[in-house]
């Protein structure tokens, strides 16, 4: 299997989970999502403010709930989930 095939399969895995009904995000999810509000295109961070990588579980749970979506694949680190805020994610911080 070549690298392109792995990346395509990985992207399919990321997009596969069904969107759950919106619930209240945890403190970790809020911290993760809130950082995308000030970034171009709503890009979400890979690392928190202390330099620690956000857990894949946190990122995937935000994707599952429709607050974030995969943006692009990082060819140097195909296992990293580079995501951006969705409209539903932005709506968490309105009003």
C-alpha positions in Angstrom: 0.0 0.0 0.0 1.5 3.4 -1.0 1.4 6.6 1.1 -1.5 8.1 -1.0 -3.7 5.1 -0.4 -3.0 5.3 3.3 -3.8 9.0 3.4 -7.1 8.5 1.5 -8.1 5.6 3.8 -7.2 7.8 6.8 -9.4 10.7 5.5 -12.3 8.3 5.0 -12.0 7.0 8.6 -12.1 10.6 9.8 -15.2 11.5 7.8 -17.0 8.2 8.6 -18.5 8.7 12.0 -22.1 9.9 12.1 -22.8 13.4 13.5 -24.4 13.1 16.9 -26.9 15.6 18.2 -25.2 18.6 19.6 -24.5 18.5 23.3 -22.6 20.7 25.6 -18.8 20.6 25.0 -16.4 19.7 27.8 -13.8 22.2 29.0 -11.1 20.6 26.9 -13.3 20.7 23.8 -14.2 24.4 24.5 -10.5 25.2 24.8 -9.7 23.4 21.5 -12.6 24.9 19.6 -12.3 28.4 20.9 -8.7 28.7 19.5 -10.1 28.3 16.0 -12.2 31.4 16.3 -9.3 33.7 15.8 -7.5 31.7 13.1 -7.8 32.1 9.3 -10.4 29.7 8.0 -11.1 28.6 11.5 -8.0 26.3 11.6 -7.9 24.3 14.9 -4.7 23.8 16.7 -2.8 20.6 17.0 -1.3 21.6 20.4 -2.7 23.3 23.5 -1.2 26.5 25.0 1.2 24.4 27.1 2.6 22.7 23.9 0.9 19.4 24.5 -0.8 17.7 21.6 -4.6 17.6 21.8 -5.7 14.0 22.2 -7.2 12.3 19.1 -10.2 11.5 21.3 -10.9 15.2 21.9 -10.6 16.0 18.2 -12.7 13.0 17.0 -15.4 13.8 19.5 -15.6 17.4 18.1 -15.8 15.9 14.6 -18.5 13.4 15.7 -20.6 16.3 17.1 -20.2 18.4 14.0 -18.2 21.2 15.7 -15.1 20.5 13.6 -14.3 18.9 10.3 -11.1 17.6 8.7 -9.5 20.3 6.6 -6.5 18.7 4.8 -4.0 15.9 5.2 -0.5 16.7 6.4 1.7 14.7 4.1 4.6 14.8 6.7 2.4 13.6 9.5 -0.6 11.7 8.0 -1.7 10.6 11.5 -2.3 14.2 12.6 -5.9 15.4 12.2 -5.8 19.0 10.8 -9.3 20.4 11.3 -11.2 23.6 11.1 -14.3 24.9 12.8 -17.7 24.3 11.3 -20.6 26.7 11.5 -22.0 24.6 14.3 -18.7 24.9 16.2 -18.8 28.7 15.8 -22.4 28.8 17.0 -21.3 27.3 20.3 -19.7 30.7 21.1 -22.4 33.0 19.8 -24.6 34.9 22.2 
